[in-house]
Amino acid sequence: MNPLASIVVPCFNMERWLPETLQSVLAQTFRDWECLIVDDGSTDG
């Protein structure tokens, strides 16, 4: 079954903020989702 919602997180050299961002996504009460993190060649991690 496909998820009902997709959460797309674009990030470029934002390693510092990624844990907080993902915690926010995980704190949602709606559970039928997928999270896609898109990184285009960051140099920070």
C-alpha angles and dihedrals in degrees: 000000000000120000116257094226136029121208111203116198113191112198135174119173090342100120089132092064100038098089092051091046093051092046088055091051092048091050092065116113093214107088108183097091146101127217120219118192112199117197121176104199104309117188097204102076 
